[in-house]
Amino acid sequence: MKMRAPILTGALVACTLPLGLAGQQAQGCSPEGNVQFLCGQQAPEDLVVVPGSEWVVAGAYSGTGGIMLINTRDRVSTRAYPAASVEERLDARVYDTCPGPPDAAAKAKFVTHGLYLSAGQNSVHRLYVVHHGSRESVEVFEVDARGARPSLTWIGCAVAPDPIGLNSVRGLADGGFIATNFLPRGGDPGLRQKLNEGEANGELWEWHTGRGWSVVSGSQASGANGLEISADGRWLYVAAWGSQSFFRLSRGETPPTREEVPLGFRVDNVRWASDGMLLAAGQGGVPPMQESIVVKINPETLAVQEIIRRPNTEAFAAGTVAVEVGNDYWVGSYRGDRIAIFPAGSR
């Protein structure tokens, strides 16, 4: 494995933050300096932008869970799933192992984690959702954005084998996907401690119709978290939360090529930026000076540029994802009731 020193605009410091669903005291939704907030969420751990529209999809990692739709113009948030208007139409040809839609009990507490939206033709897209609950699964929805408000139709799922603990997902052109195994399920406290210490504990898994699940060669990592892929499908870009590092991994090569850089913070989700760079968000600092950090990573050189560093406050802490919305960065969190909105160029 080749390690390459990153180029940073500021020093990044290692941190240790709790895993799981951390509580956060509700605060008023007034801005803090130039940072605004969009409240009424349930731990919006991941966000995706619906292309060519004024809508953002947010997950819900706590409370009753669900999938939220947010209008970026008036910043009104509504629950898109579960909802009475959502149709269920299993695509059994593609999702050939799916036992059927979530039952009533699963919908009542539909905890959602990683999200990925695969752009389709004529404003009809495919949304992949990591779901924790009565089944550990990737649930798949059709998103029809042709109307005044996008509508969702559940179309399939893939249930993860034991003891995989899913985190992020990235859809593929054939309806399959790649997902990260962040922390195997089972409740062994020793595994969590080893994760915090940076020991490899998981990997990437790929799923396809007719073939099911298989390990992605060369993808072993400590806390495999956020995930993206190059436009030509040749490279995977992976956040390693436990080792506070980031790596790219080739596809279609035997053995695969892997290049890794230390980041010095616990990098969470990864998203493409409009300038062709990768946006990586996560948690940094040491108690009591913990921070939310967002960096840009060059996918060719793996050079790193810090763009946001914000100390945790009672209002907002533990940033997990950053997406571009107009001239702003929207940053989600695995805790709390809000999304933080940073104007581009803020630090």
VEXDREN-2710 file (C-alpha; in Angstrom, 1 decimal):
% VEXDREN-2710
k/r/px/py/pz
1/MET/0.0/0.0/0.0
2/LYS/1.4/3.3/-1.0
3/MET/1.0/6.2/1.5
4/ARG/1.2/9.7/0.3
5/ALA/1.3/12.8/2.5
6/PRO/-1.7/15.0/2.1
7/ILE/-1.6/18.7/1.4
8/LEU/-3.5/20.5/4.1
9/THR/-4.5/24.1/4.6
10/GLY/-4.5/23.7/8.3
11/ALA/-3.4/21.1/10.9
12/LEU/-5.9/18.3/11.5
13/VAL/-5.9/16.6/14.9
14/ALA/-7.0/13.1/15.8
15/CYS/-10.3/12.6/17.6
16/THR/-12.3/10.0/19.4
17/LEU/-16.1/10.5/19.2
18/PRO/-18.8/8.1/20.4
19/LEU/-20.4/5.8/17.9
20/GLY/-24.1/5.2/17.6
21/LEU/-27.0/7.5/18.4
22/ALA/-25.8/10.3/20.6
23/GLY/-28.4/12.6/22.0
24/GLN/-28.2/16.3/21.6
25/GLN/-30.1/19.0/23.4
26/ALA/-32.6/20.9/21.2
27/GLN/-31.7/24.5/20.6
28/GLY/-33.3/27.4/18.9
29/CYS/-32.9/27.5/15.1
30/SER/-31.3/30.9/14.9
31/PRO/-28.1/31.3/12.9
32/GLU/-24.7/31.3/14.6
33/GLY/-22.6/33.8/12.8
34/ASN/-22.7/33.1/9.1
35/VAL/-24.0/29.5/9.7
36/GLN/-27.7/28.9/9.3
37/PHE/-29.7/25.9/10.3
38/LEU/-32.5/23.8/8.9
39/CYS/-34.2/22.2/11.8
40/GLY/-36.9/19.6/12.3
41/GLN/-34.7/16.7/11.3
42/GLN/-33.9/13.4/13.1
43/ALA/-30.1/13.0/12.9
44/PRO/-29.7/13.7/9.2
45/GLU/-26.6/11.6/8.8
46/ASP/-26.6/11.6/5.0
47/LEU/-27.9/14.0/2.3
48/VAL/-28.2/13.7/-1.5
49/VAL/-29.3/16.4/-4.0
50/VAL/-32.0/15.5/-6.5
51/PRO/-30.4/16.5/-9.9
52/GLY/-32.0/19.3/-11.9
53/SER/-34.4/20.2/-9.1
54/GLU/-34.7/22.2/-5.9
55/TRP/-34.9/19.2/-3.6
56/VAL/-32.6/17.5/-1.2
57/VAL/-33.2/14.0/0.3
58/ALA/-32.1/13.6/4.0
59/GLY/-31.9/10.4/6.1
60/ALA/-33.0/10.0/9.7
61/TYR/-30.6/8.1/11.9
62/SER/-32.6/8.5/15.1
63/GLY/-36.1/8.8/16.4
64/THR/-38.7/7.2/14.2
65/GLY/-36.4/7.4/11.2
66/GLY/-37.6/7.8/7.6
67/ILE/-36.7/9.6/4.4
68/MET/-37.1/13.4/4.3
69/LEU/-37.6/15.7/1.3
70/ILE/-36.4/19.2/1.7
71/ASN/-37.2/22.1/-0.6
72/THR/-34.1/24.2/-1.0
73/ARG/-36.0/27.4/-1.8
74/ASP/-38.3/27.6/1.2
75/ARG/-36.4/25.1/3.3
76/VAL/-39.6/23.2/4.2
77/SER/-39.0/19.6/5.1
78/THR/-41.6/16.8/4.7
79/ARG/-41.5/13.1/5.3
80/ALA/-41.4/11.2/2.0
81/TYR/-41.2/7.7/3.5
82/PRO/-43.0/6.0/5.1
83/ALA/-46.1/7.8/3.8
84/ALA/-49.5/6.7/2.6
85/SER/-48.8/8.1/-0.8
86/VAL/-45.8/5.8/-1.4
87/GLU/-46.5/2.9/-3.8
88/GLU/-44.7/-0.5/-3.5
89/ARG/-43.8/-2.2/-6.8
90/LEU/-41.2/-4.9/-6.4
91/ASP/-38.9/-5.3/-9.3
92/ALA/-38.3/-9.0/-8.8
93/ARG/-36.2/-9.3/-11.9
94/VAL/-33.5/-7.0/-10.5
95/TYR/-34.0/-7.5/-6.8
96/ASP/-34.4/-11.3/-7.1
97/THR/-33.6/-12.0/-3.4
98/CYS/-35.8/-9.3/-1.8
99/PRO/-38.5/-10.9/0.5
100/GLY/-40.8/-7.9/0.0
101/PRO/-41.4/-4.4/1.2
102/PRO/-40.7/-3.4/4.9
103/ASP/-43.6/-4.4/7.1
104/ALA/-45.6/-2.1/9.4
105/ALA/-43.2/-2.5/12.3
106/ALA/-40.2/-1.7/10.2
107/LYS/-41.9/1.4/8.8
108/ALA/-42.8/2.6/12.3
109/LYS/-39.0/2.9/13.0
110/PHE/-37.3/3.1/9.7
111/VAL/-33.8/4.1/10.7
112/THR/-31.9/5.3/7.6
113/HIS/-28.1/5.7/7.3
114/GLY/-26.2/6.0/4.0
115/LEU/-28.0/7.4/0.9
116/TYR/-27.2/7.4/-2.8
117/LEU/-29.2/8.8/-5.7
118/SER/-28.4/7.4/-9.2
119/ALA/-29.5/10.0/-11.8
120/GLY/-31.9/8.5/-14.4
121/GLN/-33.5/9.7/-17.6
122/ASN/-36.5/12.1/-17.8
123/SER/-36.1/13.1/-14.1
124/VAL/-36.8/9.6/-12.8
125/HIS/-34.0/8.5/-10.5
126/ARG/-33.1/5.6/-8.3
127/LEU/-32.5/6.1/-4.5
128/TYR/-30.5/3.6/-2.5
129/VAL/-31.0/3.7/1.3
130/VAL/-29.1/1.8/4.0
131/HIS/-31.7/0.7/6.5
132/HIS/-31.2/-0.6/10.1
133/GLY/-34.0/-2.3/11.8
134/SER/-35.8/-5.7/11.6
135/ARG/-33.6/-6.3/8.7
136/GLU/-30.2/-4.9/7.8
137/SER/-30.7/-4.0/4.2
138/VAL/-30.3/-1.7/1.2
139/GLU/-33.8/-0.5/0.3
140/VAL/-34.3/0.9/-3.2
141/PHE/-36.8/3.5/-4.4
142/GLU/-37.7/5.1/-7.6
143/VAL/-37.8/8.9/-7.3
144/ASP/-40.0/10.6/-9.8
145/ALA/-39.0/14.3/-9.9
146/ARG/-41.2/15.4/-12.8
147/GLY/-44.0/16.9/-10.7
148/ALA/-44.1/19.8/-8.3
149/ARG/-42.8/17.6/-5.6
150/PRO/-40.8/14.3/-6.1
151/SER/-42.7/11.1/-5.3
152/LEU/-41.2/7.8/-4.1
153/THR/-42.0/4.3/-5.1
154/TRP/-40.4/1.4/-3.2
155/ILE/-39.0/-1.1/-5.8
156/GLY/-36.8/-3.5/-4.0
157/CYS/-34.2/-4.5/-1.5
158/ALA/-31.2/-6.6/-0.7
159/VAL/-30.8/-8.0/2.8
160/ALA/-27.2/-8.0/4.1
161/PRO/-25.7/-11.3/5.3
162/ASP/-24.8/-11.6/9.0
163/PRO/-22.9/-10.0/10.6
164/ILE/-22.4/-7.1/8.1
165/GLY/-23.1/-3.7/9.6
166/LEU/-23.9/-1.5/6.6
167/ASN/-23.0/2.2/6.5
168/SER/-22.8/3.8/3.0
169/VAL/-24.0/2.7/-0.4
170/ARG/-23.2/3.5/-4.0
171/GLY/-25.5/2.4/-6.8
172/LEU/-24.2/0.9/-10.1
173/ALA/-25.6/1.1/-13.6
174/ASP/-27.2/-2.4/-13.6
175/GLY/-29.2/-1.8/-10.5
176/GLY/-26.6/-3.4/-8.3
177/PHE/-24.6/-1.5/-5.7
178/ILE/-21.5/-1.4/-3.5
179/ALA/-21.8/-0.9/0.3
180/THR/-19.4/-0.5/3.2
181/ASN/-19.3/-2.8/6.2
182/PHE/-18.5/-0.3/9.0
183/LEU/-18.8/-2.4/12.1
184/PRO/-20.0/-6.0/12.1
185/ARG/-23.2/-6.5/14.1
186/GLY/-23.3/-8.5/17.2
187/GLY/-22.5/-6.1/20.0
188/ASP/-19.0/-7.2/20.8
189/PRO/-17.5/-4.2/22.7
190/GLY/-14.0/-5.3/21.7
191/LEU/-14.7/-4.7/18.1
192/ARG/-15.7/-1.1/18.7
193/GLN/-12.6/-0.5/20.7
194/LYS/-10.4/-1.9/17.9
195/LEU/-12.3/0.3/15.4
196/ASN/-11.5/3.4/17.5
197/GLU/-7.8/2.3/17.5
198/GLY/-7.7/2.0/13.7
199/GLU/-7.6/-1.8/13.3
200/ALA/-9.0/-3.2/10.1
201/ASN/-12.5/-4.6/10.9
202/GLY/-14.5/-4.5/7.7
203/GLU/-14.5/-4.1/3.9
204/LEU/-16.6/-3.2/0.9
205/TRP/-19.3/-5.6/-0.4
206/GLU/-20.8/-5.6/-3.9
207/TRP/-24.3/-6.9/-4.8
208/HIS/-25.7/-7.9/-8.2
209/THR/-28.8/-9.6/-9.6
210/GLY/-28.3/-13.3/-9.7
211/ARG/-25.0/-13.2/-7.9
212/GLY/-25.8/-11.7/-4.5
213/TRP/-23.2/-10.3/-2.2
214/SER/-19.4/-10.6/-2.6
215/VAL/-16.4/-9.0/-1.0
216/VAL/-14.5/-6.3/-3.0
217/SER/-10.9/-7.4/-3.3
218/GLY/-8.4/-5.2/-1.5
219/SER/-11.0/-3.2/0.4
220/GLN/-10.3/-4.2/4.0
221/ALA/-10.4/-1.1/6.2
222/SER/-10.9/0.3/9.7
223/GLY/-14.5/1.6/9.8
224/ALA/-15.1/1.6/6.1
225/ASN/-17.5/4.5/5.8
226/GLY/-18.3/7.0/2.9
227/LEU/-17.9/5.7/-0.7
228/GLU/-17.8/7.2/-4.2
229/ILE/-16.8/5.9/-7.6
230/SER/-15.2/7.6/-10.7
231/ALA/-17.3/8.4/-13.7
232/ASP/-15.6/5.6/-15.7
233/GLY/-16.1/3.1/-12.9
234/ARG/-12.4/2.4/-12.6
235/TRP/-11.8/3.8/-9.1
236/LEU/-13.5/3.6/-5.8
237/TYR/-12.9/6.3/-3.2
238/VAL/-13.4/5.2/0.4
239/ALA/-13.4/6.9/3.8
240/ALA/-11.8/4.9/6.6
241/TRP/-13.3/6.3/9.8
242/GLY/-11.3/4.2/12.3
243/SER/-7.8/4.8/10.8
244/GLN/-8.7/8.5/10.0
245/SER/-7.6/8.0/6.4
246/PHE/-8.9/7.9/2.8
247/PHE/-8.0/5.6/0.0
248/ARG/-8.7/5.0/-3.6
249/LEU/-9.0/1.4/-4.9
250/SER/-9.0/0.3/-8.6
251/ARG/-11.7/-1.9/-10.1
252/GLY/-11.2/-4.5/-12.8
253/GLU/-7.5/-5.2/-11.9
254/THR/-6.0/-8.3/-10.3
255/PRO/-4.5/-7.5/-7.9
256/PRO/-6.2/-4.1/-7.3
257/THR/-4.2/-0.9/-6.9
258/ARG/-4.7/0.9/-3.6
259/GLU/-3.4/4.3/-2.6
260/GLU/-4.1/5.8/0.9
261/VAL/-3.5/9.1/2.6
262/PRO/-3.9/10.0/6.3
263/LEU/-6.4/12.8/7.0
264/GLY/-6.1/13.2/10.8
265/PHE/-9.8/13.2/11.4
266/ARG/-12.6/10.6/11.4
267/VAL/-13.8/11.0/7.8
268/ASP/-17.4/10.0/7.3
269/ASN/-19.3/10.5/4.0
270/VAL/-17.9/11.4/0.6
271/ARG/-19.7/13.3/-2.2
272/TRP/-18.6/14.7/-5.6
273/ALA/-18.3/18.5/-5.9
274/SER/-19.2/20.5/-9.0
275/ASP/-15.5/21.2/-9.7
276/GLY/-14.6/17.5/-9.9
277/MET/-13.2/17.3/-6.4
278/LEU/-14.4/15.0/-3.6
279/LEU/-16.1/16.5/-0.6
280/ALA/-15.3/14.5/2.6
281/ALA/-16.8/15.4/5.9
282/GLY/-16.2/14.1/9.4
283/GLN/-15.3/14.7/13.0
284/GLY/-12.0/16.0/14.4
285/GLY/-10.4/17.5/17.4
286/VAL/-10.0/16.1/21.0
287/PRO/-12.4/16.7/23.9
288/PRO/-13.5/19.3/24.8
289/MET/-12.4/21.0/21.5
290/GLN/-14.1/18.7/19.0
291/GLU/-15.0/19.9/15.5
292/SER/-16.9/19.3/12.3
293/ILE/-14.5/19.3/9.4
294/VAL/-15.0/19.3/5.6
295/VAL/-12.2/18.9/3.1
296/LYS/-11.8/18.7/-0.7
297/ILE/-9.8/15.8/-2.0
298/ASN/-8.3/15.7/-5.5
299/PRO/-9.3/12.3/-7.0
300/GLU/-6.1/12.1/-9.1
301/THR/-3.4/13.3/-6.7
302/LEU/-5.2/12.7/-3.3
303/ALA/-4.1/16.2/-2.3
304/VAL/-6.4/17.6/0.5
305/GLN/-7.7/21.1/1.1
306/GLU/-9.6/22.0/4.2
307/ILE/-12.7/24.2/3.5
308/ILE/-14.7/24.0/6.8
309/ARG/-13.6/23.6/10.4
310/ARG/-16.2/24.4/13.0
311/PRO/-16.1/23.8/16.7
312/ASN/-18.9/21.7/18.1
313/THR/-21.6/23.7/19.8
314/GLU/-24.9/22.7/21.6
315/ALA/-26.7/23.7/18.4
316/PHE/-24.6/21.6/15.9
317/ALA/-21.9/18.9/16.3
318/ALA/-20.5/15.8/14.6
319/GLY/-20.7/16.7/10.9
320/THR/-21.0/13.7/8.7
321/VAL/-21.7/14.8/5.1
322/ALA/-21.4/17.9/2.9
323/VAL/-23.3/18.6/-0.3
324/GLU/-23.4/21.6/-2.6
325/VAL/-26.7/23.4/-2.7
326/GLY/-26.3/26.6/-4.9
327/ASN/-23.6/28.6/-3.3
328/ASP/-23.8/26.9/0.1
329/TYR/-22.6/23.7/1.7
330/TRP/-25.2/21.7/3.6
331/VAL/-23.7/19.6/6.3
332/GLY/-25.5/16.8/8.1
333/SER/-24.9/15.1/11.4
334/TYR/-25.4/11.7/13.0
335/ARG/-27.0/13.5/16.0
336/GLY/-29.3/16.4/16.7
337/ASP/-32.3/17.9/14.9
338/ARG/-30.7/20.0/12.1
339/ILE/-28.6/20.6/9.0
340/ALA/-25.9/23.3/9.1
341/ILE/-25.7/25.6/6.1
342/PHE/-22.4/27.2/5.4
343/PRO/-21.9/29.8/2.7
344/ALA/-19.1/28.8/0.2
345/GLY/-15.8/30.3/1.3
346/SER/-16.6/30.2/5.0
347/ARG/-14.3/28.4/7.5
END
